[in-house]
Amino acid sequence: MAKNRKTPDMNLPVWFDGQNINEALFCEEFLHERRIIFANGAFFTPDGRVTDDLPLRGEIYDKLKFCAVNNIPRKITNILEVLKLEAQVPDFPPEQDRIHVSNGTLLLNGAFTEGRPAIVRSRLPVAYNPDAPAPVIWLNFLDGLLHAEDIPTLQEFIGYRGTCTAHYIREETLRDLILERIRAVCDYIRSDVDVFQEEWLQCRRTDQEKSILEDQRKIAKAKKRLADLDVLITRIYEDAVLGNLSQERYQKMSQSYEEEQERLKLEIEVTEEWVDQQMELEDNLDAFLALTEKYVDVQELTPTIVNEFIKKILVYAPDKSSGKRKQRVRIFFNFLDEVEIPAVFEPIIYERPTKNRKTA
């Protein structure tokens, strides 16, 4: 007889059996509901590259929070790793014939398509107005005054192109600067690996130890409160049994204490996982050192090399006060922000003579 057989709950999702979460099935359902891929070491959505995975973690948590399972933060991390495999595509090259903006896609031939149906590498947070008249006289004036790549910067500064405040530099020039800086970093580190490791660890320890101590104090405080709540729950239960506390009052207080306990348990799990990650940073250093050995003599810049070495790049507004066009570029490397070595810390100054104004 099937008297003791467990009847499946038809209201549960296919990836949850009431006790365990099937991470692979969860990812299949998640990808069916959401447009996202994983390529070149990052997730991409219709909004562009995902630079912060916290919102993605939040979406996963919203689907998991009703499941009474332990270690939800760690489960989310595991699901993200499976999601990378499930959403992996071989390559996701940039589309050089179009610009994706907040209200659609503008092709370089002038055609504009509304909407955001496709997954893209990047999307500008500005809207395109296809009916806006072109300032012909103004553009002719700028053409006689500036280099072509300087015109968009000036237009943005005075508000012709929305609220975007990016500054422009030639792609070829920027690629050369990045390549030169990667070579300099690798040469500096390989010149004395032991000294560099000590510099890096010393810089990390100051801030890291403060952060870890603060988080450990939070964990200890939360655990103490958890223990106190156990005592309080026992006490109000005894009061209810003895008739010193009404059943209605007991239910309200008990529910409040239990909800606080759940919040504290989640806070402890998340904070403990964060502390563990901070204490594993030395592994990241070893990975970066391995990169410097892998790319001994970089001749060509590729997306893979950029993703492995570079965290972000800042291009500053050009300065022409000296009669030459000078533009600062700051390149931030993965794991190296705190180390004040010249190859990383000093900004690049790109210099080019200014253009003489055309005369009739």
DRENNU-562666 format. One record per residue (C-alpha): residue in three letters; x, y, z. Coordinates in steps of 0.1 Angstrom, whole numbers, plus 5000, padded with zeros to 4 digits. Layout:
REM residues N
ALAXYZ...
END
This chain:
REM residues 360
MET500050005000ALA501150364994LYS499850485027ASN503150625039ARG504250765005LYS504851145005THR502451324982PRO504251604963ASP503051954969MET501852074935ASN502352434946LEU506052394950PRO508352494921VAL509952214902TRP513352294917PHE512252254953ASP511051924968GLY510152065001GLN513552005016ASN516252054990ILE516852294961ASN517952154928GLU520352424916ALA520452314880LEU516652314877PHE516452654894CYS518852804869GLU516852664840GLU513752824853PHE515553154861LEU516953174825HIS513553094811GLU512153394830ARG515053634825ARG517253734796ILE520853694807ILE524053534794PHE527553484808ALA530553564785ASN534053684789GLY533853654827ALA530753864832PHE526953854830PHE525154054804THR521454164802PRO519354394780ASP520754674803GLY524354574794ARG527154424815VAL526354344851THR529054524871ASP527454464905ASP525854124912LEU524054234943PRO520654304924LEU521053964908ARG521553804942GLY518453984954GLU516353834926ILE517553494935TYR516853554972ASP513353664964LYS512653324948LEU514353134976LYS513153315007PHE509953115011CYS512052785012ALA512852685047VAL516552595040ASN519752675058ASN522752875045ILE520653075020PRO523653325013ARG525853025005LYS523152864984ILE522753194964THR526553194958ASN526352834946ILE523452914923LEU525353204908GLU528252964899VAL525852714883LEU524153004865LYS527453104849LEU527752754834GLU524052744824ALA524153084808GLN527653054792VAL528053144756PRO531353104736ASP531853464728PHE529953794729PRO531754034706PRO530954404706GLU528654544679GLN530554824663ASP527754944640ARG525255054668ILE524855234700HIS522355114726VAL520555384746SER517855384772ASN514855394747GLY516255174719THR519155124695LEU520755374671LEU522655234641LEU525455424627ASN523555464594GLY521055674613ALA518255404617PHE516755384652THR514755094667GLU512755154698GLY512754904727ARG515354684744PRO514654324734ALA518254214730ILE521054134754VAL523754394749ARG527354454761SER526554814772ARG523655054772LEU523955434777PRO521655584803VAL520355854779ALA517355864755TYR517655924718ASN515356164701PRO515256094664ASP513156414657ALA515756644673PRO517156884646ALA520856874640PRO522657204649VAL524257244615ILE525757584620TRP527157494654LEU528657164641ASN530357354612PHE531857594637LEU533157314659ASP534657134629GLY536757434622LEU537757474658LEU538357124672HIS539556774664ALA536656544655GLU536956334687ASP536756644709ILE533356764695PRO531256514715THR532956604747LEU532156974743GLN528556894732GLU527956684763PHE529556954785ILE527057214773GLY524056974773TYR523556894736ARG523656524742GLY521656474773THR523056414808CYS525956184799THR529256324813ALA531756084797HIS534956214781TYR536256084749ILE539655954737ARG540555774706GLU540055394709GLU543455324694THR545155564718LEU543355414748ARG544255054738ASP547855154735LEU547755324770ILE546155014786LEU548654784769GLU551654994781ARG550355004817ILE549654634818ARG553254564807ALA554554814833VAL552654644861CYS553754294851ASP557454414848TYR557254584882ILE555754284900ARG558154034883SER561154244893ASP560654154929VAL557653934937ASP558453904974VAL558654274980PHE555354334961GLN553554064981GLU554654225013GLU553554575001TRP550154434990LEU549554235022GLN550554535044CYS548154765026ARG545354515027ARG545854425064THR545254775077ASP541754815062GLN540954445061GLU541654385098LYS539454685108SER536654555086ILE536954195099LEU537054305136GLU533954525131ASP532154245114GLN533153995140ARG531754225167LYS528554245148ILE528353865146ALA529053835184LYS526354095192ALA523853925169LYS524553575184LYS524153715220ARG520853865210LEU519753525195ALA520553365229ASP518653635247LEU515653585225ASP515653215233VAL515353305270LEU512653555263ILE510553305243THR510853055271ARG509853315296ILE506753425278TYR505753065272GLU505952995310ASP503953315317ALA501253205292VAL501052855308LEU500753005343GLY498053245331ASN500153555336LEU500053645299SER497053635276GLN497053395246GLU496653685222ARG499553875238TYR501753565238GLN501153505201LYS502053855192MET505253855213SER506253505202GLN505853595165SER507853915169TYR510753735187GLU510753455161GLU510853705132GLU513753885148GLN515553555152GLU515153485115ARG516553825106LEU519553775129LYS520253425116LEU520353565080GLU522553855091ILE524953625108GLU525153395078VAL525753685054THR528353855076GLU530253525083GLU530453455046TRP531753805040VAL534453765067ASP535453425051GLN535753595017GLN537953875032MET540253615047GLU540653445014LEU541953754996GLU545453614996ASP544253354971ASN543253644948LEU546753784951ASP548253444940ALA545853444910PHE546953794900LEU550653694903ALA549953404881LEU548553644855THR551853834855GLU553653514847LYS551153404821TYR551353734801VAL555153784801ASP555253994769VAL551754104759GLN551754214722GLU548054254716LEU545154354738THR542254124739PRO538854134759THR540153844780ILE543254024790VAL541354344798ASN538754154820GLU541553964839PHE543654274846ILE541354574847LYS538654674871LYS537755014856ILE539155304835LEU538555674841VAL539055924813TYR539156284825ALA538256604806PRO541056734784ASP543057034795LYS544257274768SER545457564790SER549157504781GLY548557514743LYS548657134742ARG545856894746LYS546556694779GLN544156434791ARG544456224822VAL543555854822ARG543355644853ILE543455264851PHE542355064881PHE543654704883ASN541954414900PHE543154364936LEU545754644933ASP543854964942GLU545555004976VAL549154944965GLU550755274957ILE553255144931PRO554055394902ALA552855144875VAL549355144891PHE548855454912GLU550055734890PRO547555854863ILE548555864827ILE548956204810TYR548256174773GLU549456484754ARG548756604719PRO549156954703THR545857144700LYS544357204666ASN544757544650ARG541457704640LYS540757694603THR540858024584ALA539158114553
END
